[in-house]
Amino acid sequence: MREEEKIKEGILFCPGDAELKAIKLKTHKLNVDYNSTYEDEREKREEILAKMIGELGEGSFIQGPVFFHYGQHTKIGKHFFGNFNLTIQDDCVIGAGSVVTRDIPSGSFAAGVPCKVIRPLTEKDSMKYKPEVLADNMIL
């Protein structure tokens, strides 16, 4: 099993793995690129985020500076606003339209204006328990 897969499974992994180090280095360089742009350079910022994170919803904006560690598994929904110096920990779900002004702890579902933690995420939140949502696109 690759070290990146171990991260996703919540299994102890080796952060010194060459593949993980390459992902982190790429992401950290993209952080610097993003943080070197001006707020009105939206297209340039969106291009950088597209290379850095898994998904960025339409109409979303991150104030910056940004500090993604791996980045590629991060998904941000539509109309998200991220304030400066924002930290979103691992395995969080942030509701669409949320205005995130504070750090969100690991394993949380948070939403609202301003965004607040609603509850911790549990195994029951896994999409494997929602076959009606996944339909033919099952990735279990």
N, C-alpha and C positions, 0 to 999 in steps of 0.2 A: 504494500500500500504506500502510495506517495505521501510525503509529509503534508502537502496541501490538503489531501483527502482526510488525513488524520485531524487537521484543524477543524474541518467541516463536521467531522464525526464526534468532536469533543474528546479525542484521544490524545494522550501525551505525545508531543511531537518535538522534533529537533529544530530549533530556530536557526541553527547554523547550517542547515541544508542548503546546498548550492542553488537549487531552484527557488527556494523561499527567499534567499538573500538577493537573488536577481530581481524577483518581484518587488521586494521592499525597496531596492535601490532605484528601480524604474519609477515606482510610486513616489518616493521621496524627491526625486528630481522633478517630477511633474508637480509636486506640491510647491517647489521653489518657482517653477514656471508660472503657476497660477497666482501665487502670492506676489509675483513681479508685474502683474497686469493691473490696469486701472478698472474701477467699477464699471465704467461705461464701455469697456471692451467685452461686451457680452458674448459675441460670437467666438472670440478667441478663448474666453473662459469656458464656454460650452465645449469647444473642441478639446481643450485640455482635460476637462472632466470626463468626456467620452472615452479618452484614452486611459483614464485613471480608475474610474468606478464602473461597476456593472451596469447601472441603469440610472438615468436622470430623467424624471418626468417633465412633461411640457410645462412651461411657465415657472419653473423652479429657479431659485436664486440663492447662492451662498455668498454671504458678505465677504468672507475671508478675513484674516488668513485661514487657510485650511491645513490640516495635519492628518492626512490619511496614512495608515501604516501599510496595509496591503491593498485596500481599496477595491480590488476587482470583484469582491462579493457584496459590495455596498449597493443597495438599491434605494433610490429616492423617488418618491411619488410625485404626482402632479401638484403644481402650485405650492411647493415647499419653500419656506424661507428659513435660511440658516443664518443666525446672527454671527458676528465676529467671535473668534476664539471658541467656537462651539466644539464640544466633544460628544460624539455619540458612540457609546461602547458597542461591543460585539453583540450580535444577535438581537437587535432592537427592531421594532416595527413602529414607524412614525406615521400617524394618520395623514391623509391628503389634506392640504390646506392649512396644515399646522404652522405656527410661527414659533420656531424653537429658539429660545433665548437663554436657556440654561443647559448644562450637561445632563444627558440621559444615561442612567446606569445600565449595565449589561442585562440582557434578558428581559427587557421591559417593553410593554405596549404603551405608547404615549401619543397624545393628540390634543388639539385645541389651540386657542389663541388667548393667552400664550400656551404653548405646549406644556402639558403636565403628565407625569406618569399616572396611568389609569390602573394598571395592574401588572404583575409579573407574567411573562409568557410561560406556558406550560406545554407538556407533551400533547395535550388535547388541542392546542392551537395548530399542530402540524397539519399540513394540507393532505396528508395521507388519510385523515379522518373526514375529508370533505370531497368525496369522489364526484359529487354533483357539480362542484366548482371546477375540478380538474378535467372532467369529461375525457376526451380522447388524448389530451396532452399530459397524461400521467407520467410523472418523473419520480416514482417511488424507489 
